[in-house]
């Protein structure tokens, strides 16, 4: 993994596509432009800014979104279109600087500190990047520019939608401290409630607290992180060529209660998709994780680490089923609205020495043959007998291909 040099000026860009899925739909269908649009079905995956003005948000149930916005247009997701658009945008990133760190399918960090003589100031480069994404891909993108990765990401969020914001080093805390505590990485609903209960609502108020005080309130890891970020201490550099640590997929299930048999079909399809992606990427993993979201928007996870790395569908599926067995008493009494599966602790397949007993050679050959048929004739050309005749709906990638 190569690393960018540490910046001493505002030369790190955080580029973030605006309402990515919904923006792609509006780009491709002129009838949707300027109108409130949501992507999804039972659960909203993305909402346009016209819809967000009515309070429509990601992960909201479709029926609730329609109540908030009676004129809402809900469209089915087209993940192949989103993947194609993402790749086109990353081509623009790569044309801008060789120092690009992809974070997700729709955002990345870029270091442009060494390009002043070639491309101009970081602000000029950011403005050019935005124009190139608009002209070449047809999508709006917001860019924050700062000395640290943390502050660049905060800046891109503040200037949305379709904005550009540069935070110069001499006014970092002036910009950061008036913002709400929710702008700090790691501050979700629970942490925000703890801070609000103590009368803390801004980043500046967090910065006024000593680190031991924050640790006593939030725990060692969270307390130290929030204390550092509130003072804009973030030593991380833009990492180039960093491969993801996990691969996963998830499926929205809607509000209807699902039987164990239905969930088993969803789980099989998710595992099949993940393991195929792992083999295609030449990756093997050890830790299988299930993620659950319920109709009250609460979440839960279950995970298990295998003794050896694998990309085998059967091994991953057996582990996932065992995790589901353990979690089912909890799931059966609550409304499950989303199921996610991921495989973590990934390594390159050729860098891992397998330990005995090896996975069955005939199964490995069979899975490779199935992959070859699907690559040639499409993903639906071969499927598991257990999922024939079922309607498992759609899946969405938890991380970009």
Phi, psi and omega in degrees: 000121176273158185229144177283155177291152179290132183275142174248003177226179180282083185231011175257127179257138167245111182256126187222116179295141185273122178043060197309301184301314182294324179294323176296318179296319179290325177296318187274346180226104184301335181292342183267348185292133180078005182245157179288118186233139173229145177254130179144214181193262176297325179231137182283126179267329180200152179224141176289165180292332175296325178282324181298331179297338178268359181098006179288132184224158174301143180078001177282147177291140184304319181295322178293321179298320179293326177294320179289326184226088184303332180269014184296135175255117180255125181242153177289146180289148176232085189293331177295323178292322180291321178296317179297317179295320179299316180296322179294321178293319179293334172297321176295317177303313182294330176285342182276315182202149175284351184259083182237130175241103178290134181255321179204188182295341186230017179206155181201157169261142177228135174257120182241020186296334183259016187250013186301315183288335183269313190241353180101193182290160176306322179295319177296317179297317180297319179295320178295319179301316181297319179295320181294319178296320180294317185279322184273329184244338178078028182233147175281145180216140178255142183229127171254141182235128181202179180282331182241158178297318181302311185288328176297319179292320177299317182297320179294326177290322180293324185270004177292151356270153171054049183235175177219128181221125177252128177251106181287150184303330183278000178226025183300306183288330175299323178282317190284315192296329177285350185287157178294150182300335180297345178286343180282136175301137178092355179262096174262198185298314184294312180296320179299319180296321178297317180292316180298325180297337178262010178078020182256117183234346181239161178297322179301323179291327174295316182298334181284345181273143175289153182302316179302327179294314178296322178297319179294330181278320193239355186098163188297308185296309182294319181297316179293319181295314182294324178296317180294313183292326179296340175254013181056041174264107182213096186280357186295141177255167177289120184263123183259138177077012179286124180270151184297154179267351179206159175230134182204170174217159178218159181226127173284136186250354182076191185268342183292137178294134182252142177281166177298323179298319178294319179295323178299321178294316178301314181299317180299317181292322178296313180298319180300317180293317182295311184295326176295317178298322179296315180295321179296324181273357182068039184239148175229152184221170183240328189256120178259129182233133171255138177239134181237140169234139186248170187290350172264011178072006172285162184226159176208155177225154172221137182216159177209135178260128179282158179290341180215158180288149180204157167233016183283130181300315184296317181294314180296318182294318180298320178293318180296320179297318179298320177295320179294323177301316181294322185276344190300320178305324177287318184292321185298339181260003183227160180276105180279120181251348179205138175237129178235147177228138174217156174240123184244190187053048184286146173223161173293135184302323183280356181258358184251127176271115182291147178253156179288148357279141178292153173295150184303128183297324182293326177291320178299316179295321180296314181295324177295321179292320178297317178302318182295320179295316181294322178298326184274321189245002179105155185297332183274359184291330175227136179215163179289141179299331182292343182251003179292134177081010179249160178241094184267000177077210186248162174238161177226141181290137176279337177221153184288151174289000000 
